[in-house]
Amino acid sequence: MFPSLLPTYNRTEVAFVRGEGPYLFAEDGQRYLDFTAGIAVNAFGHANPRLVAALTEQAGKLWHTSNLFRVPGQEALSKRLTEVTFADTCFFTNSGVEACELAWKMARRYQFVSGHPEKFRIICFEGAFHGRTMAAIAAGGNPKYLEGFGPKVEGFDTIPPGDIEAVKAAIGPETAAILIEPIQGEGGVRVLTSEYLKGLRKLCDDNGLLLIFDEVQCGVGRTGKLFAYEWHGITPDIMPIAKAIGGGFPVGACLATAEAAKGMTAGTHGTTYGGNPLAMAVAKEALEMVLEPDFLPHVVKIANYLQQQLGQLLADHPTVFEEVRGQGLLLGLKMKVPNTEFVAVARKEQHLLLVGAGDNVIRLLPPLIIEEAHVREAVEKLSAAAKTFESNAK
Ligand SMILES: *Cc1c(COP(=O)(O)O)cnc(C)c1O
């Protein structure tokens, strides 16, 4: 019989019923250390009291009205987001991919109202991930995600990341924008250099293109800055965000400069649920928490500690781990053993939750609120899991 739940996920058996900070509790009461954080979503851990209060307070007042009316929560959050970023404006969505879709629509519309309707193509990169809609699988370019879903949405040109000459060569008379994750998450935690990202900014400026940074995964504090672009001394024109901004409540946003957004007039875009009062109450509280003076310095400090411990782990287990990658708490371990097997052993034998990525990498995406004791616990569990592979090899 076909499963009642569409079987598009290879789910593990375990189901969690409760969470507390960086820990999850399964149906059988067993405790797990969560270094997945809902794939970079639960930045404040589970059942964070401030987020619970923000949600329950709003839940008692009003859930939904639609964007036919003013939504005060959207006004407050957009004001705050534009104060603390490069952006002049933002639009709220329910997910990362919807924020990305708007970014691409906005880029095309910008060129259209600037007198360049012929410019509609977007340059994107191998190893990218932007979600699972028809346009997003075209932008991500991963053949595995495209197979059987053709024809591929037109207008996304995929090239290898890291080579500025390749980008130059790819720009044509129909190019509208360049789309990149400052750190590729899903693709294997690949960090792009400041020099390269600045090179993209310059190419956009010189050729009348918009620069889109997808910060759905790397944004909202994960690298130790509010947004990853801040490390590089440049700003994008458009920036989709999501994941951690809701701390676990589904919400995303597309941020943009006034210039980039100038084509998005009344009637050009819409959403039923996007920016609903529940989402806005949680996201506003989440943003205020990241902006507290001690929060980002804590992320930097604890990330340095974790990276240092991972360096030692590598030295201790040279036949299991190959390399540490990433920035802040968006970290990857390039593996010498199959990443999926390691993730399974860590979960089953050590009760440590990890998530795989492309290029045989495991991602470490802990909540941003972890302390040194959690880092030590995780590294001990990683080391114990590595020993399982070492003894199997003998
Ligand atoms: C997760 C992710 C998306 C898609 O977000 P959804 O909420 O799953 O639609 C887009 N871009 C990046 C970089 C992501 O990591």
The ligand as a Gaussian input file, in Angstrom:
#p B3LYP/6-31G(d) Opt

LIG

0 1
 C       16.862000      26.055000       3.315000
 C       17.303000      26.971000       2.247000
 C       16.406000      27.499000       1.296000
 C       14.961000      27.051000       1.200000
 O       14.239000      27.339000       2.372000
 P       12.837000      26.589000       2.615000
 O       12.314000      27.256000       3.857000
 O       13.127000      25.146000       2.784000
 O       11.987000      26.860000       1.437000
 C       16.879000      28.424000       0.404000
 N       18.164000      28.815000       0.397000
 C       19.063000      28.324000       1.295000
 C       20.467000      28.815000       1.260000
 C       18.667000      27.380000       2.231000
 O       19.565000      26.870000       3.084000

